[in-house]
């Protein structure tokens, strides 16, 4: 499988060098807590024994926090500066490499064997790779049957693009977006490829999906999703039927992609976490699956 990660702006530095906010422990750990809360809700007590792969580990701050919660954590990124920072920080903390390991690598061509991890974290990463299909196929390959990927995603049709803070930037063809970037004084090409809500649904067709989006909106404190401004607090008060109706318009989504196996839901099935508890028998977490049943 041949795939590459977008690197068109590396002449001005690696991703973490161009976005120094990634070295801010306060902000990064706050984001990690949301991911931890969702995975703990799904896996329950089994979360403590999970082998977890963090794709796009960047500076390793979030990955280091995951190691406090899960059994074994592997961080992978093409950002050599970020990977070095994560490994150095973990070493200074005295974390054993067998418990937390960082490596350079491409999420579209993972250096892991088939069915080797219980969970994958792929948070706000897909838009930074050239081959979305290769990324999702690799996630499916390395997950054990019943394993889960935390897929935190943004959609294309947002008013303000999240990386470069320009209105409607992600709506434009890349050639036009590059011109827009130059006119706005950005010293980079537009190296982000966001997909529409419908295309994202089609991208993950080989998984069953547990959609936590509305659950997180309605219960921000439970999922450590804050602080929130007045608009987001107002949206959280909207009736659930209305939130479901406008799901394609919501800019950020939280999905758990479940690799089907024995006792797992059918490929392509979508369950709204706000309606049904995924920890029921129909959604038996990978951490509770017998290792003998996996082979």
C-alpha positions in Angstrom: 0.0 0.0 0.0 1.6 3.3 -1.1 0.5 6.4 0.7 2.0 9.6 1.9 1.2 12.3 4.4 0.8 15.8 3.2 4.1 17.7 3.7 3.8 20.6 1.3 4.7 23.2 4.0 7.6 21.4 5.6 10.0 24.0 4.2 8.8 26.3 6.9 8.9 23.6 9.6 7.2 20.5 10.8 3.6 20.6 11.8 4.3 21.2 15.5 6.8 23.9 14.6 4.3 25.7 12.5 1.6 25.3 15.1 3.4 25.9 18.5 0.0 25.6 20.3 0.7 21.9 20.2 3.4 22.4 22.9 0.8 23.9 25.3 0.2 21.2 28.0 -2.9 22.8 29.3 -4.8 22.8 26.0 -3.5 19.4 24.9 -4.4 17.7 28.2 -7.9 19.2 28.1 -8.4 17.6 24.7 -7.0 14.3 25.9 -9.6 14.2 28.8 -12.5 14.3 26.3 -11.1 11.3 24.4 -10.5 9.4 27.7 -14.0 10.1 28.9 -15.6 8.8 25.7 -13.4 5.6 25.6 -14.1 5.0 29.3 -17.8 5.4 28.7 -17.6 2.7 26.0 -15.1 0.3 27.5 -15.9 0.7 31.2 -13.4 -1.0 33.5 -11.8 -2.8 30.5 -10.2 0.6 29.5 -7.3 0.1 32.0 -6.1 -3.0 30.1 -6.3 -1.7 26.5 -3.4 -1.5 24.0 -4.0 1.8 22.3 -2.4 3.3 19.2 -2.4 7.1 19.0 -2.2 8.2 15.3 -0.9 11.7 14.9 0.6 11.9 18.4 2.4 15.1 17.5 4.2 16.5 20.6 3.2 13.5 22.7 1.5 15.5 25.4 -1.9 13.9 24.9 -0.3 10.5 24.3 1.6 10.8 27.7 -1.8 11.4 29.4 -3.3 8.4 27.7 -0.5 6.3 29.2 -1.9 7.2 32.7 -5.2 5.6 31.8 -4.7 2.7 29.4 -2.6 -0.4 29.6 -0.1 0.2 26.8 0.1 3.2 24.4 2.0 3.7 21.2 2.3 7.2 19.6 3.1 7.5 15.9 3.6 10.6 13.8 5.6 11.8 10.8 6.5 15.0 12.7 10.0 14.2 13.8 10.1 17.2 16.2 6.9 16.2 17.9 7.9 12.6 18.2 11.3 13.6 19.7 9.5 15.9 22.2 7.1 13.1 23.3 9.8 10.6 23.8 12.0 13.0 25.7 9.1 14.0 28.0 8.1 10.4 28.7 11.7 9.5 29.4 12.1 12.4 31.8 8.9 11.2 33.6 10.5 7.7 33.9 7.8 6.0 31.9 8.9 2.6 30.7 9.1 2.2 26.8 7.0 -1.0 27.2 4.2 1.1 28.6 4.5 4.2 26.3 6.4 4.1 23.1 6.8 6.8 20.4 7.9 6.1 16.8 8.1 8.0 13.5 5.7 6.6 10.9 2.9 7.2 8.5 -0.7 6.6 9.6 -1.4 5.4 6.0 1.2 2.6 6.3 1.4 1.6 10.0 4.4 -0.4 11.3 2.2 -2.8 13.2 0.9 -6.3 12.5 -2.7 -7.2 11.8 -5.2 -7.2 14.7 -2.6 -6.0 17.3 -4.4 -3.2 19.1 -7.7 -2.8 21.1 -8.2 0.8 20.3 -7.0 3.5 17.9 -7.1 7.2 18.6 -7.3 9.3 15.4 -8.3 12.7 16.5 -8.4 15.6 14.0 -5.9 13.7 11.8 -7.6 12.5 8.7 -7.6 15.9 7.0 -3.8 15.9 7.1 -3.2 12.8 5.0 -3.3 12.6 1.2 -5.0 9.2 1.1 -8.0 9.0 3.4 -8.9 5.5 2.3 -5.5 4.2 3.1 -5.6 5.7 6.6 -9.0 4.1 7.4 -8.0 0.8 5.9 -4.9 0.7 8.1 -6.9 1.5 11.2 -9.3 -1.4 10.3 -6.3 -3.7 9.7 -4.5 -3.2 13.0 -7.6 -3.3 15.2 -8.6 -6.6 16.8 -12.2 -7.8 16.1 -14.5 -5.7 18.3 -11.8 -3.0 18.5 -12.7 0.6 18.4 -11.2 3.8 16.8 -12.0 7.1 18.4 -12.5 9.2 15.3 -12.6 12.9 16.1 -13.4 14.7 12.9 -14.1 18.1 11.4 -16.3 18.5 8.3 -15.6 20.6 5.2 -18.6 23.0 5.3 -17.7 25.1 8.3 -17.8 28.9 8.4 -14.3 29.4 9.8 -11.6 26.9 8.9 -10.0 25.7 12.1 -6.3 25.6 11.2 -5.9 28.9 9.4 -8.9 30.8 10.8 -10.2 32.0 7.4 -13.9 32.1 6.5 -15.0 29.4 4.0 -11.4 28.3 3.3 -12.2 24.6 3.4 -15.0 25.0 0.9 -12.7 26.0 -1.9 -10.7 23.9 -4.4 -7.1 23.8 -3.3 -5.8 25.9 -6.1 -8.2 28.7 -5.1 -7.5 28.1 -1.4 -3.8 28.6 -2.0 -4.5 32.0 -3.6 -6.8 32.9 -0.7 -4.0 32.0 1.8 -1.5 34.2 0.0 -3.9 37.1 -0.1 -4.6 36.7 3.6 -0.8 36.8 4.4 -0.4 33.2 5.3 3.1 31.9 4.5 1.9 28.4 3.5 -0.2 26.5 1.0 -3.5 25.1 2.1 -2.4 21.6 3.2 -5.7 20.4 4.7 -8.3 18.2 3.0 -11.6 18.1 4.9 -14.5 16.0 3.7 -18.2 16.6 3.7 -20.4 14.8 6.2 -21.7 12.4 3.6 -18.3 11.6 2.3 -17.1 10.9 5.8 -19.9 8.5 6.3 -19.0 6.7 3.1 -15.3 6.7 4.1 -15.9 4.5 7.2 -18.3 2.0 5.6 -16.4 -1.1 6.8 -17.1 -0.2 10.4 -20.1 0.0 12.6 -20.4 3.6 14.0 -21.3 4.6 17.5 -22.0 8.3 17.1 -21.2 10.2 20.4 -21.7 13.7 18.8 -25.1 14.5 20.3 -24.1 12.9 23.6 -21.1 15.1 24.0 -23.1 18.2 23.0 -25.8 17.5 25.6 -23.5 16.4 28.4 -20.3 18.5 28.1 -19.2 18.1 31.7 -19.5 14.3 31.6 -17.2 14.2 28.6 -14.8 17.0 29.7 -15.7 19.0 26.7 -15.2 22.6 27.8 -15.1 25.4 28.6 -18.0 26.5 26.4 -19.1 29.9 25.2 -22.7 31.1 25.2 -23.5 29.8 21.7 -22.4 26.2 22.5 -24.3 26.3 25.8 -27.4 27.5 23.9 -27.0 24.7 21.3 -26.8 22.1 24.1 -30.3 23.1 25.2 -31.8 22.3 21.8 -34.1 19.3 21.6 -32.4 16.1 20.6 -34.7 15.7 17.5 -33.4 19.0 16.2 -29.7 18.1 16.8 -30.3 14.9 14.9 -31.9 16.8 12.0 -28.9 19.1 11.6 -26.1 16.6 12.2 -24.6 17.2 8.7 -24.3 20.9 9.6 -22.4 20.3 12.9 -18.7 21.1 12.3 -17.1 18.6 14.7 -18.2 15.0 15.3 -17.1 12.2 17.7 -17.5 8.7 16.3 -16.4 5.4 17.6 -15.6 3.1 14.7 -16.2 -0.5 15.7 -14.5 -3.3 13.8 -17.1 -6.0 13.6 -16.4 -9.4 15.1 -18.2 -12.0 17.1 -21.2 -10.4 18.9 -20.5 -7.0 17.2 -22.9 -5.0 15.1 -23.2 -5.2 11.3 -20.8 -3.3 9.0 -22.3 0.1 8.2 -24.7 0.2 11.1 -24.9 3.6 12.9 -26.1 3.9 16.5 -26.8 7.3 18.2 -25.1 7.0 21.6 -27.7 9.4 22.9 -30.4 6.7 22.2 -28.7 3.5 23.1 -25.9 2.4 25.4 -23.1 0.9 23.3 -21.9 -1.1 26.3 -24.9 -3.5 25.8 -24.4 -7.0 24.5 -24.7 -5.7 20.9 -21.6 -3.5 21.4 -19.3 -5.8 23.5 -16.0 -3.9 23.9 -12.8 -5.4 22.6 -11.4 -5.4 26.1 -14.0 -7.9 27.1 -13.5 -10.2 24.1 -11.6 -13.5 24.8 -8.2 -13.5 23.2 -8.9 -17.1 22.1 -11.9 -15.9 20.1 -9.8 -13.4 18.2 -7.5 -15.9 16.6 
